[in-house]
Amino acid sequence: MRMPLPKTIENAPVLLPGLDLFYVAFMDLTTCRSVGFGEGPIPWDKTSEWCDRNDLDDEQREDMHFHITRLDTVYLKHRGKQAHKPTTKDAKG
């Protein structure tokens, strides 16, 4: 159609080889978070179960817990900022 790419696709980050494992795990595990008054963190045991089911060795498990924790922290901060942004509906009154 020769239309320009949407900015979100055009500016999409590129993952270095091997990092896709952490992204896939994060996307799987994000469905395991508790939701009440807001989204909670991904439980440690769910990450451990994911590692078991995907046959990760001890070094990979350590890396997985490290990266999932950091990804989750950034994700929750981002979601927290989104929750506090006024929507256009709120701004109109």
Contacts in CASP RR format, 6 or more apart in sequence:
PFRMAT RR
TARGET T0000
AUTHOR 0000-0000-0000
METHOD contacts of the structure
MODEL  1
MRMPLPKTIENAPVLLPGLDLFYVAFMDLTTCRSVGFGEGPIPWDKTSEW
CDRNDLDDEQREDMHFHITRLDTVYLKHRGKQAHKPTTKDAKG
4 10 0 8 1.000
15 23 0 8 1.000
21 64 0 8 1.000
22 63 0 8 1.000
22 64 0 8 1.000
22 67 0 8 1.000
22 68 0 8 1.000
22 71 0 8 1.000
25 47 0 8 1.000
25 50 0 8 1.000
25 54 0 8 1.000
25 64 0 8 1.000
25 68 0 8 1.000
26 42 0 8 1.000
26 67 0 8 1.000
26 68 0 8 1.000
26 71 0 8 1.000
26 72 0 8 1.000
26 75 0 8 1.000
28 50 0 8 1.000
29 42 0 8 1.000
29 46 0 8 1.000
29 47 0 8 1.000
29 50 0 8 1.000
29 68 0 8 1.000
30 42 0 8 1.000
30 72 0 8 1.000
30 75 0 8 1.000
32 42 0 8 1.000
32 43 0 8 1.000
32 46 0 8 1.000
33 39 0 8 1.000
33 40 0 8 1.000
33 41 0 8 1.000
33 42 0 8 1.000
33 43 0 8 1.000
34 40 0 8 1.000
34 43 0 8 1.000
38 83 0 8 1.000
39 76 0 8 1.000
39 79 0 8 1.000
40 76 0 8 1.000
41 72 0 8 1.000
41 73 0 8 1.000
41 76 0 8 1.000
42 68 0 8 1.000
42 72 0 8 1.000
44 65 0 8 1.000
47 64 0 8 1.000
47 65 0 8 1.000
47 68 0 8 1.000
48 61 0 8 1.000
48 65 0 8 1.000
50 64 0 8 1.000
51 60 0 8 1.000
51 61 0 8 1.000
51 64 0 8 1.000
51 65 0 8 1.000
56 64 0 8 1.000
END
